[in-house]
Amino acid sequence: MSEKKNTISKKVQRQITILNFLKEGTKRSNDLLNHLKFKGHSNSTSTLSNDIKSLKDSGFKIDDSVKGYYTLLLDGCNELYSHFIKYQSMAIAYQKALNMPQKYMQYILFEPNALEFNIDVFNDMFEAIQQKKEVKFKHVHFQKNNTITTYILKPYALKEYQNRWYVVGETEKGYRTFSLDRISDLSITANSIDIKLDRIVDELSNVVGVSFNDETIKPQIIKLRIDNSQKEYVKTTPIFINQEIIAEETNFFILKMFVGNTVELRQQILKYGSRIKVLEPLSLRDQIANEIKDMASIYD
């Protein structure tokens, strides 16, 4: 395969290299310059200074108050740019793979749903949100025999969950979320809207997943007893972003969270099988117990 043109800017690649190196801890400027040179990037002090300034302007917190030293503060970074860096990093890796002979592609195993992302729908929906306009579209209902329904929506925000993108907004019947990969015939209307972003962000912060309605956004204290064999999984892949271990015993730990009771939350709990137990509230405990009984009944 002939070599393809490098489509990822050298500046972005250089900044990704800087961030990855700083994630290891505080670095001296000389060490950073030597690392950039080792990775094949420009290692001039002026370029490094410009890159650090650009990263800070983009929302990354880099402490350079001590001359000659740089420290990346991971808390409070610009989330959008963090995702941009992540996807650009993967794009660089994919680009290298595309420049290799086809036989090497067997070593990269992809999720099968890559083509389900509709960039046109994403861009049009994002444009409608920017313009503060209502949208009209058709949506496929998987749980209703793939019936197609036309909706008028006030779009407020785009949300990613488990490799899929959703639009969060309001119909005449209240708050709704729609999967972008099931939307077609999208048009931006002339009707202006008042985007209630503060409320959306606040209420989504109490939700696992995208089951966003007046009932699921009501948070409650939930306590789970989880087998210690799952502790590191729960820490590195949280059930809910704001969770807290409140007790630790020899064989189990207690996890506490303040979150709405969504179908996605129940799915997260059920995936741990017999290694997890709902302690409270009783209503959620009963829901999980009934689901387990229904599952067992189909194997009788």
C-alpha positions, 0 to 999 in steps of 0.5 A: 500500500502506498504511503498516505498523506498525513492528515492529522496536523503535526501540531495536534500530534505534538500536543498529544505527545506532550499530554501523554508524557505529562500524564506520567507526572511532573516533567522538566522542560529538558525531559519534555524536549528530549521526549518530543525529539525521540518521538520525531517532533520539533523540540524547540523551546519556542514551539513547546512554549506555544504548545503549552499555551495552546493547550492551556487556552483549550482548557487543559490545566498545566501548572508551569509556575515553577520555571522549567517544570510542567505538571498536568492537573487532570481535574477540571480539564475541558471535556470536549477537548479531552474527547477531541484529543482521545479521538485524534489519538485513535485517528493517528493509530488508525492512520498508521494501520492504514499505511500498513499491508492489509494482513496487519489489519487482522490485529485490530478488532473493531466494534461492529457498529462504526457505520451506524454513526450518521455524521450528517444527522449529528451535524444537522442536529448540532446546527439546530442546537446552535441556531436554537431551532426546532427540528422535525424528523422520523424515528424508528422504534425498535421496541414497537416492531420498528414502527416509524413516527414523526416528531417535532423536537426542541433539541437541547443537547447531544449526549454520548452513551455506550458508543452511540449519540443521542439528542436530548430535548423536549416534545409536546409530551415532555423530555425525550431522548432519541438515538441519532442512528435511528433518525431520518428525514431531519429538517431544521424548522423556522421555529425558535426555541429557548434552550434550557441547558442549565436544567438539562445538564443538572438533571442529566448529572443524576442519570445513568444512560439516556432514559431521560424523563420526569420520573427517571431524573429524580435521584435517590440514595442507592446502596449496593453490596458488591463482591470484592472481586469486582472492586477494581472494575467498579472503580475504573468503570464506574456504575455511576460517575458520582459513586462512593465506597462507604464500607469495606469488609473481607469479602465485599464492599458497600457502594453508595450513589445518589442517582435516578432509577433508569433502565440503564442503571438496572442493566448496569446492576444486573450485569454483575450477576450474583456478585452484586446485591441491592440493599436499598431502596426497597423499590429498586431491590424489588425491581431487580429481584423480579427481573431475576425471577423472570429471567429464571422462569424462561429457563424452567 
